[in-house]
Amino acid sequence: MEWQGFVALMTFLFLSIFAPLLIALVILWRNALDEGWAERDARFREVILRRAGSPPRAPSKTQQRKVR
């Protein structure tokens, strides 16, 4: 095998196997080390959504169907 073929094969293997595995491992590692950020984000959204002076939201079509 010529060196160009070898480089092409290694590039293909890296991009198809090793790069997705590395990306998945980084995502899993970051989720494992979350350290409560999701809870803080949820609390922040609750505070923002119930700000004083904001008009009440109209129920969505899905919520209207559930009520009937």
Backbone torsions as a table, in degrees:
resi	resn	phi	psi	omega
1	MET	NA	131.4	177.9
2	GLU	-72.3	163.5	-175.4
3	TRP	-67.1	-29.5	178.1
4	GLN	-66.4	-39.3	177.0
5	GLY	-65.6	-40.2	178.2
6	PHE	-63.3	-44.1	178.9
7	VAL	-64.0	-41.3	178.4
8	ALA	-63.5	-42.4	178.8
9	LEU	-63.8	-46.0	179.6
10	MET	-63.9	-39.1	177.8
11	THR	-64.0	-44.8	178.8
12	PHE	-61.3	-46.4	-179.6
13	LEU	-63.2	-40.9	179.9
14	PHE	-63.8	-48.1	-176.2
15	LEU	-71.2	-28.6	-176.3
16	SER	-93.2	-25.3	-175.5
17	ILE	-118.1	-58.1	-169.8
18	PHE	-75.1	-39.9	179.9
19	ALA	-63.4	-47.6	176.9
20	PRO	-61.8	-36.5	177.1
21	LEU	-64.5	-42.7	178.7
22	LEU	-63.8	-42.2	178.9
23	ILE	-63.6	-43.3	178.7
24	ALA	-62.9	-41.1	178.9
25	LEU	-65.1	-39.5	178.0
26	VAL	-64.2	-42.6	178.8
27	ILE	-63.4	-45.7	178.9
28	LEU	-63.3	-40.1	-180.0
29	TRP	-64.4	-43.7	179.8
30	ARG	-65.9	-37.6	177.6
31	ASN	-67.1	-36.2	179.4
32	ALA	-68.2	-32.1	-179.0
33	LEU	-98.3	29.0	-175.3
34	ASP	-58.1	-38.4	176.7
35	GLU	56.1	37.6	173.2
36	GLY	86.0	7.7	-179.4
37	TRP	-64.5	-35.8	-179.3
38	ALA	-63.9	-41.2	178.7
39	GLU	-65.2	-41.7	178.6
40	ARG	-64.9	-40.1	178.0
41	ASP	-63.0	-41.8	-179.7
42	ALA	-64.6	-43.0	178.2
43	ARG	-64.2	-39.7	178.7
44	PHE	-61.4	-43.7	179.1
45	ARG	-63.8	-38.8	178.0
46	GLU	-61.3	-44.3	-179.1
47	VAL	-65.1	-43.6	-179.5
48	ILE	-64.5	-41.2	-176.5
49	LEU	-70.7	-26.4	-179.8
50	ARG	-108.0	34.6	176.9
51	ARG	-60.8	146.2	176.8
52	ALA	-68.4	138.0	177.2
53	GLY	91.1	-9.1	178.7
54	SER	-82.2	136.7	-178.3
55	PRO	-68.1	149.4	178.2
56	PRO	-66.4	145.2	-179.4
57	ARG	-76.9	144.2	173.5
58	ALA	-76.2	141.7	179.9
59	PRO	-64.6	143.8	179.4
60	SER	-74.1	169.5	179.4
61	LYS	-61.2	-37.5	179.6
62	THR	-64.9	-43.7	179.7
63	GLN	-65.9	-36.1	178.6
64	GLN	-65.1	-38.1	178.7
65	ARG	-67.3	-35.8	-179.1
66	LYS	-67.8	-32.0	-177.6
67	VAL	-69.4	-37.6	-176.1
68	ARG	-67.2	NA	NA
